[in-house]
Structures are given as structure tokens and as C-alpha cells.
């Protein structure tokens, strides 16, 4: 099966919104063994949309459209495709009930045109929207498959993952099954990871390998077509073994759980608590760990101390440490970790200090970061990082690397280039 992706929205052409949907759809289709031949973007114009669909029909048998399923006048996709394909728009009652219930439970009065989101092409398969109101759909007609998806990525991606992929598998696998496994990595860039397994990627056919980068973390999805689930898993096992021979040092888990989720699970399993004193990250480390209901079991509190004065007077980092070594130092990071651990009676204390940017601090350039770790009954240490000149990226990478340090400590894995208090850093 060959596919073309048509992204609909004038805001995309004007550059007001990034077209992340096309990249996501391409990755998903590739994992199913479906080749994407073209990406096309059109504005909210019926004639241009029809022209794009006609061109796609000449090249491919699967046309996927994203955007234009909402309730406003510029949401043209369903109406345009109904007229072009000469099919009626009919009410999808399940979606209508969902829209009515949503407005009854909110403080918003429901406009009549909101029910437009519940219309689907006659004879199409409805694709449930788990996170929004506009129903998606897939229609097979005249030797082509037409898929209409909502524009917001947080609606499109669950719809594809939870419903569309399964339907596409039915049309492409001919009684076979599709098995996938997700491996998660941290500590190297996407380019570095791809280079390490380039020979495996170049020789792939079945199973296929897809690499995704998401804010410093990287996933590899291995997908196999097979006669049954057992055979598919055996094929995936072989590829996973090859991949791990190159990347085992960076592997941290499987499935949907990100690095912070893995840390939370480990702390809960071991009945351990954690805290942090944060400077450049401004609370982002603890925020990432407090994203679900389990937070109260592992965290009782933490501190954000930007200034040297608050590091001393509130956190009790000694004046000697600040005056002798500075706040951007391994000594300060270690004391921040130790003082926070003591203050909140936690098993693990984390100290994050550094220069987020864009300007320098204490003659240290942006991207300079020290992360301290204090774990009960173990010697406290710090580790140096240098990321770059982008402030928010530096903050995000500091948080993730602190998570990785905690993971390695909990698993008693070696950590290279650590520094202890007062030790020569050079």
C-alpha cells in the first residue's frame, strides 16, 4: 500500500503552526510497512483540497487528510470530501452524545454548529476521538482509502495509535498479525544512536525499525509482520538482541513509560523518598516526578533557591562553600543535595545548579551544569555537564540527566567522571 498525507489549514501555510502531524503519520505508516510518497499542505480552500486529492489518487491508494474537522466555517474537509465523493454526511450518534454530555458538564453553552463534529461520511468507519470531540473516519471507495483525522496533535495521535493503525493492518496484512515492541534509551543523541545501529537499519525489511526522539529521550520501535504472535515476538527478539549489543548502556525500559515514570516506579518499589534543591531548573525536576497520584508516596517537599543568599539562609549551604567554590560548582551541587535530603528527611537528595543562559555566571558559560546526588549511607557526589546555549533546552536536559543519575544510583550502576566535595575537578 502506498500513501499520501494531505495537511489542511491556512495556519500551516502561514507558519503559525508547525506541521508535526505529517512527520508523526509518516513514522506510523512506515512502521506498518506503508510507503509515504508525498506530503502536501493546502489552505482552507475546497477547490485546492479537491485538486490535491485528485493528484494523490493518481499516485497512491491511501489518502490521509489531517485537519478541518472542527465546527467552524474554515473546517472544510468533511463537507468538501462528501461533495467530491458524492456521499452523504450522516450523524454519528455516539459522538453526538459525547458532545452534548461535554457541554452539559461544563460551563459552556453548546453552539448548534458543534454538532457538525459528529457528522461522518456515509459508509465510512468512525474513528473514535479519545481526547477531543471531532470524530475521525475511514472510507474505502473506488479503489482508494480515504482517512480524515482531526488537526490537533493531541487528538490525532491517540486516534491513529488506538484505532486507525488497527484498521490499516486489516487492509495490508492478509491474515498476518503485526507485533510491536518499544525500547527506550537516554544518554546519547538521535544521530549517535542511529549511527551505532546503522548496519541494522540498512538491512531491515521485516521486522522494521523506527527511531523517535522526544525531548532528550529516544525510543526505538521494532515492528514485525508474522503468521502469529509467537513468531512475531521471536523475530523481534532477534533484532532487539542486535540493537542491545550496541546500545545496552543507554537502555532504561520498554513501552510508554518515560524516564521519570521509571524513576517513580523504582522509588515506589523500594519504598524510598526523594527531594531536590533546584536552581536553574526552577522546580522542573520535582514537577516531572509529581505528575501523577503516586507523588505523595515518594516526595514530601523540595526547594527552589536561585540566589546565593537563599541557598545559604534557607537551604543552609555554607557561606564557605559559596565563597570558596561559587554556586556553579560541584561542591555547591553536593551541599544542595545533602541539605535538601536532611531538611525533608528523604532517602535521596538531588541538587541542580548551573548556568541556563543566555548570559554567563561566575565566568561559567551557558549550558554549564552540576548535578549533585546524596543517597543515604553512600558518599555524595556531583557530575558536570555542558549542554549548549539554549536556555530551556539546558533546563530540560539538566532535569533528564538528574533522573538518569538517580536511576543509576538506584541500580548501583557505574557513573563516570563523578566529583566528590573538594576534589580536584581537573
Residue, then its C-alpha position, 0 to 999 in steps of 0.5 A: x500500500x502506498x500513501x499520501x498525507x494531505x495537511x489542511x489549514x491556512x495556519x500551516x501555510x502561514x507558519x503559525x503552526x508547525x506541521x508535526x502531524x505529517x512527520x508523526x503519520x509518516x513514522x506510523x505508516x512506515x512502521x506498518x510497512x506503508x510507503x509515504x510518497x508525498x506530503x502536501x499542505x493546502x489552505x482552507x480552500x475546497x477547490x485546492x483540497x479537491x485538486x490535491x486529492x485528485x493528484x494523490x489518487x493518481x499516485x497512491x491508494x491511501x489518502x490521509x487528510x489531517x485537519x478541518x474537522x472542527x465546527x467552524x466555517x474554515x473546517x472544510x474537509x468533511x463537507x468538501x470530501x462528501x461533495x467530491x465523493x458524492x456521499x452523504x454526511x450522516x450523524x454519528x450518534x455516539x459522538x453526538x452524545x459525547x458532545x452534548x454530555x461535554x457541554x452539559x458538564x461544563x460551563x459552556x453553552x453548546x453552539x448548534x454548529x458543534x454538532x457538525x463534529x459528529x457528522x461522518x461520511x456515509x459508509x465510512x468507519x468512525x474513528x473514535x476521538x479519545x481526547x477531543x470531540x471531532x470524530x475521525x473516519x475511514x472510507x474505502x471507495x473506488x479503489x482508494x482509502x480515504x482517512x480524515x483525522x482531526x488537526x490537533x496533535x493531541x487528538x490525532x495521535x491517540x486516534x491513529x495509535x488506538x484505532x486507525x493503525x488497527x484498521x490499516x493492518x486489516x487492509x495490508x496484512x492478509x491474515x498476518x498479525x503485526x507485533x510491536x515492541x518499544x525500547x527506550x534509551x537516554x544518554x546519547x543523541x538521535x544521530x549517535x544512536x542511529x549511527x551505532x545501529x546503522x548496519x541494522x537499519x540498512x538491512x531491515x525489511x521485516x521486522x522494521x525499525x523506527x527511531x523517535x526522539x522526544x525531548x532528550x529521550x529516544x525510543x526505538x520501535x521494532x515492528x514485525x509482520x508474522x503468521x502469529x504472535x509467537x513468531x512475531x515476538x521471536x523475530x523481534x527478539x532477534x533484532x532487539x538482541x542486535x540493537x542491545x549489543x550496541x546500545x545496552x548502556x543507554x537502555x532504561x525500559x520498554x513501552x510508554x513509560x518515560x524516564x521519570x515514570x521509571x524513576x517513580x516506579x523504582x522509588x515506589x518499589x523500594x519504598x524510598x523518598x526523594x527531594x531536590x534543591x533546584x536552581x536553574x531548573x526552577x522546580x522542573x525536576x520535582x514537577x516531572x516526578x509529581x505528575x501523577x497520584x503516586x507523588x505523595x508516596x515518594x516526595x514530601x517537599x523540595x526547594x527552589x533557591x536561585x540566589x546565593x543568599x537563599x541557598x545559604x539562609x534557607x537551604x543552609x549551604x555554607x557561606x564557605x562553600x559559596x565563597x570558596x567554590x561559587x554556586x556553579x560548582x560541584x561542591x555547591x551541587x553536593x551541599x544542595x543535595x545533602x541539605x535538601x535530603x536532611x531538611x525533608x528527611x528523604x532517602x535521596x537528595x538531588x541538587x541542580x545548579x548551573x548556568x541556563x543562559x543566555x548570559x554567563x555566571x561566575x565566568x561559567x558559560x551557558x549550558x554549564x551544569x552540576x548535578x549533585x546526588x546524596x543517597x543515604x549511607x553512600x558518599x555524595x557526589x556531583x557530575x558536570x555537564x555542558x549542554x549548549x546555549x539554549x536556555x530551556x533546552x539546558x533546563x530540560x536536559x539538566x532535569x533528564x540527566x538528574x533522573x538518569x543519575x538517580x536511576x543509576x544510583x538506584x541500580x548501583x550502576x557505574x557513573x563516570x567522571x563523578x566529583x566528590x566535595x573538594x576534589x580536584x575537578x581537573 
